[in-house]
Amino acid sequence: MNGASPRPRIPLAPLIIQTEALEPEPGAWLREQGAELVECAPINPRFAELLPEAAALLVRTYTVVDEALLERAPNLRVVARAGVGLDNIDVPACRARGVEVVHTPGANTRAVVEFVLALALDALRPRVFLDTPLDQDAWNRARKELTAPRQLAGSTVGILGLGRVGAGVARAFHALDARVIACDVRAPSELRPEARTLVERGDVAMVDVDTLCAESGVLSLHVDGRASNRHLVGADAFGRFKSDVVLINTSRGFVLDPFACAEFMLAHPGACALLDVHDPEPFTAAHPLLDLPNVHLAPHLASATRPAKTNMSWVVRDLWRVLLGESPEHPAE
């Protein structure tokens, strides 16, 4: 015996409700620790029966944790979000009830950066793959028609929001010799270290939002889910855009005013919008951006890689720390 205090133990198997799909290994790990893990979506009638006894909720994007849900969960001790954004969780309401909120900042950063880069290349570098032989005239015609009018090197890429993902996107575009400009609500001295380093080295130039909109050939959105960001990119912003701007949104759907976007894209066929996030999700047949030839809508795929999903699913480690009475590594800020 070395005199060390024994690690706290949970006397009874705590009930953890997993509301959305996660990778299997972290769930199996939770069960090995002694948890009772039940997979049950909020639309399942059983959810209402289980919730009063739940010690923890394990959620992703579409489970809303608000005051109404918390009132039905008197034994809840922790909400674990397998992901980065906390838009679907009322963090102050949780904290007011003594419920910890944990998440996985940085778990999907590289996946989103790759996705943004892929979208930009899709827009700037048209390409085709041949499955039949071509004669010389058709060969020459294809090469002429698919000649890209511009490339990333030498282009101005704008980043709206220089947090973890925004900084990663900025670093990737700078490495491809693009001129990178950025705008953030925070002063350069208040940015995260990785972003601050990019600015201090001159890899990224900080500008105001009007300059960002006016000078960006490619503009990528990376702002958070605060209410003031609703329709942040609206008619004023679109009025400043270049006629051939490539607009990419992998942040939140509500950041973009879809009606202003539709009006701009209809008037500027040389521009394009590549949108991975939407408001609502899934969108309906009434979505104003459907059927526009220069608007491309993806089903929220930016973080959809197996490594990223696995990283996010391991939020269960922090969930278990909270249940043990320990401090989590990644509490909600």
C-alpha positions in Angstrom: 0.0 0.0 0.0 1.4 3.4 -0.9 -1.1 5.4 1.1 -2.8 6.9 -2.0 -6.5 7.6 -1.8 -8.6 5.0 -3.6 -10.2 6.2 -6.9 -13.8 7.1 -6.4 -16.2 4.4 -7.5 -19.8 4.6 -8.7 -21.8 2.3 -6.5 -24.5 1.5 -9.0 -24.4 1.3 -12.8 -25.3 4.8 -13.9 -27.9 5.1 -16.7 -26.5 6.8 -19.8 -28.8 7.6 -22.7 -27.1 7.8 -26.1 -29.5 9.7 -28.4 -27.6 9.6 -31.7 -25.3 7.2 -33.5 -21.7 7.1 -32.4 -18.7 4.8 -33.1 -19.1 1.5 -31.2 -15.8 1.3 -29.4 -16.4 4.2 -26.9 -19.8 2.8 -26.1 -18.3 -0.6 -25.4 -15.7 1.1 -23.2 -18.4 2.7 -21.1 -20.1 -0.6 -20.5 -16.8 -2.1 -19.4 -16.6 0.7 -16.8 -19.9 -0.5 -15.4 -22.3 1.9 -17.1 -25.8 1.0 -18.3 -25.7 2.5 -21.8 -29.0 2.7 -23.6 -29.3 3.9 -27.2 -32.6 5.8 -27.5 -33.6 8.8 -29.6 -35.8 11.5 -28.1 -38.6 10.6 -30.5 -38.7 7.1 -29.1 -41.5 6.8 -26.5 -39.1 5.0 -24.2 -36.9 8.1 -23.9 -39.5 9.8 -21.7 -39.5 6.8 -19.5 -35.7 6.6 -19.2 -35.0 10.3 -18.8 -35.9 10.7 -15.1 -33.3 8.1 -14.1 -30.6 9.1 -16.5 -27.3 10.2 -15.0 -25.9 11.3 -18.3 -26.9 12.2 -21.9 -24.6 11.3 -24.8 -25.7 13.5 -27.8 -24.5 14.8 -31.1 -26.1 17.4 -33.4 -29.8 17.0 -33.3 -30.7 16.4 -29.7 -31.9 19.6 -28.1 -31.0 19.9 -24.4 -33.1 22.8 -23.1 -34.9 23.8 -19.9 -37.9 21.7 -20.8 -35.8 18.5 -21.1 -33.8 19.3 -18.0 -37.0 19.6 -15.9 -37.7 15.9 -16.8 -34.2 14.8 -15.8 -33.7 15.3 -12.0 -30.8 12.9 -11.8 -28.8 14.2 -14.7 -25.2 15.0 -13.9 -23.6 15.5 -17.3 -24.4 16.2 -20.9 -21.7 15.0 -23.3 -21.7 16.4 -26.8 -19.8 14.2 -29.3 -18.7 17.2 -31.4 -17.6 20.8 -31.2 -20.5 23.2 -31.4 -22.9 23.5 -28.5 -25.8 25.2 -30.3 -28.2 22.5 -29.4 -27.4 22.6 -25.7 -28.5 25.3 -23.3 -25.3 25.4 -21.3 -26.3 28.1 -18.8 -29.5 26.2 -18.0 -27.4 23.0 -17.4 -24.9 24.8 -15.2 -27.7 26.4 -13.2 -28.9 22.9 -12.3 -25.4 21.6 -11.6 -25.3 19.6 -14.8 -21.8 19.6 -16.4 -21.5 20.0 -20.2 -18.5 18.5 -22.0 -17.6 18.3 -25.7 -14.7 17.5 -28.1 -13.1 20.7 -29.4 -10.6 19.9 -32.1 -11.8 16.4 -32.7 -13.0 17.1 -36.3 -10.8 20.1 -37.2 -8.6 18.2 -39.7 -11.6 16.6 -41.4 -13.4 20.0 -41.9 -10.2 21.6 -43.2 -9.8 18.8 -45.8 -13.5 19.1 -46.8 -13.2 22.9 -47.3 -10.1 22.5 -49.3 -11.8 19.8 -51.5 -14.8 22.1 -52.1 -12.6 25.0 -53.1 -10.7 22.8 -55.6 -14.0 21.4 -56.9 -15.1 25.0 -57.7 -11.8 26.2 -59.1 -10.5 23.2 -61.0 -13.1 21.6 -63.3 -12.1 18.1 -64.3 -13.4 15.0 -66.0 -12.4 11.4 -66.1 -12.6 9.5 -69.4 -14.2 6.1 -69.8 -14.0 6.0 -73.6 -11.2 6.9 -76.1 -11.4 10.4 -77.8 -10.3 11.4 -81.2 -7.8 14.3 -81.4 -10.4 17.0 -81.9 -12.5 15.8 -78.9 -9.4 15.5 -76.8 -8.3 19.0 -77.7 -11.8 20.4 -77.1 -12.0 18.8 -73.7 -8.7 20.2 -72.6 -9.8 23.7 -73.8 -13.2 23.6 -72.2 -11.8 22.4 -68.8 -9.0 25.0 -68.6 -9.5 26.6 -65.2 -9.7 30.4 -65.3 -7.9 30.7 -62.0 -6.1 28.6 -59.3 -5.6 28.8 -55.6 -2.1 30.1 -55.8 -2.3 33.8 -56.1 -6.0 33.9 -55.2 -7.3 35.8 -52.2 -9.0 33.5 -49.8 -11.1 35.0 -47.0 -11.8 33.3 -43.7 -14.7 34.6 -41.6 -14.0 33.4 -38.1 -10.4 32.4 -37.1 -11.1 29.8 -34.4 -9.7 26.3 -34.5 -11.2 25.3 -37.8 -10.8 28.8 -39.4 -7.1 28.8 -38.5 -6.6 25.3 -39.9 -8.3 26.4 -43.1 -6.2 29.5 -43.3 -3.0 27.5 -42.8 -3.9 25.1 -45.6 -4.7 27.8 -48.1 -1.5 29.7 -47.2 0.5 26.5 -47.8 -0.9 26.5 -51.4 0.4 30.1 -51.9 -3.0 31.8 -51.6 -3.2 35.2 -50.1 -5.2 34.7 -46.9 -7.2 37.4 -45.2 -9.4 36.9 -42.2 -12.0 38.7 -40.0 -12.8 37.8 -36.4 -14.8 39.4 -33.6 -11.7 39.0 -31.4 -8.6 41.2 -31.6 -5.5 39.4 -32.8 -4.1 39.3 -29.3 -7.2 37.5 -28.2 -7.1 34.7 -30.8 -6.1 31.2 -30.0 -2.3 30.6 -30.2 -2.4 28.8 -33.5 -4.3 31.7 -35.1 -2.3 34.4 -33.4 0.9 32.8 -34.8 -0.5 32.9 -38.3 -1.2 36.6 -38.0 2.1 37.4 -36.3 4.1 35.6 -39.1 2.2 37.4 -41.8 0.6 34.2 -43.2 -2.9 35.8 -42.6 -3.8 39.4 -42.8 -6.6 40.6 -40.5 -9.1 42.9 -42.2 -12.6 44.3 -41.5 -15.7 42.5 -42.7 -16.3 44.9 -45.6 -12.8 44.3 -46.9 -13.1 40.6 -46.4 -16.3 40.5 -48.5 -15.0 42.8 -51.2 -11.6 41.2 -51.8 -12.2 37.5 -51.3 -12.2 35.3 -54.4 -12.9 32.3 -52.1 -14.7 33.0 -48.8 -15.1 30.3 -46.2 -17.3 30.7 -43.1 -16.2 29.5 -39.7 -18.2 31.4 -37.1 -19.8 30.0 -34.0 -23.5 29.5 -33.1 -24.1 32.7 -31.0 -27.5 34.2 -31.8 -26.0 37.4 -33.2 -24.5 35.4 -36.0 -27.9 34.7 -37.5 -27.9 35.9 -41.2 -24.5 37.4 -40.5 -23.9 36.9 -44.3 -26.9 38.7 -45.6 -27.8 41.3 -48.2 -25.1 43.8 -47.1 -22.4 41.1 -47.5 -23.6 39.8 -50.8 -23.7 43.4 -52.1 -19.9 43.6 -51.6 -19.0 40.2 -53.1 -17.1 39.7 -56.3 -19.2 38.5 -59.2 -17.3 35.2 -59.3 -16.9 34.6 -55.6 -16.7 31.0 -54.3 -18.7 30.9 -51.0 -18.2 28.0 -48.7 -20.2 27.4 -45.5 -19.3 24.6 -43.1 -20.1 26.5 -39.9 -23.9 26.9 -39.2 -26.7 27.1 -41.6 -28.4 30.1 -40.0 -25.3 32.2 -40.6 -26.3 32.6 -44.2 -29.4 34.4 -45.4 -30.7 31.9 -48.0 -32.9 34.4 -49.8 -30.0 36.9 -50.2 -27.8 34.1 -51.4 -30.4 32.9 -53.9 -30.8 36.4 -55.3 -27.1 36.9 -55.6 -26.4 33.5 -57.2 -29.2 34.0 -59.8 -27.8 37.4 -60.7 -24.2 36.2 -60.9 -23.9 32.8 -62.7 -20.1 33.0 -62.4 -20.3 32.7 -58.7 -21.0 29.6 -56.7 -22.0 28.6 -53.2 -21.0 25.3 -51.6 -23.0 24.8 -48.5 -22.6 21.9 -46.1 -24.8 23.2 -43.3 -28.4 24.4 -43.5 -31.3 25.9 -41.5 -33.2 23.7 -40.9 -31.6 20.3 -41.3 -32.8 18.5 -43.3 -34.2 21.3 -45.5 -37.5 21.0 -47.2 -38.7 21.4 -50.8 -39.4 25.1 -50.0 -35.6 25.8 -49.5 -34.9 28.8 -51.7 -31.5 27.5 -52.8 -32.7 24.3 -54.3 -32.4 23.9 -58.1 -29.9 26.7 -58.6 -27.2 25.6 -60.9 -24.4 27.4 -59.1 -25.5 26.4 -55.6 -24.4 23.0 -54.3 -25.9 21.6 -51.1 -24.2 18.8 -49.1 -25.8 16.8 -46.2 -23.5 18.1 -43.4 -20.5 16.0 -44.4 -17.5 18.1 -43.3 -16.7 16.1 -40.2 -17.8 12.8 -41.8 -14.6 10.8 -41.6 -14.1 7.7 -39.5 -11.2 9.2 -37.5 -13.2 12.4 -36.8 -16.3 10.4 -35.7 -14.1 8.2 -33.5 -12.4 11.2 -31.9 -15.8 12.8 -31.2 -17.2 9.6 -29.8 -14.5 9.5 -27.2 -16.2 12.3 -25.3 -17.3 9.4 -23.2 -14.0 9.7 -21.3 -15.0 13.1 -20.0 -18.5 11.9 -19.4 -17.1 9.2 -17.1 -14.8 11.6 -15.4 -17.7 13.7 -14.4 -19.6 10.7 -13.1 -16.6 9.8 -11.0 -16.5 13.3 -9.5 -13.4 14.3 -11.4 -12.8 17.4 -13.5 -13.4 17.0 -17.2 -10.6 17.8 -19.7 -13.0 19.6 -22.1 -15.9 21.4 -20.3 -18.0 23.7 -22.3 -16.6 27.2 -22.3 
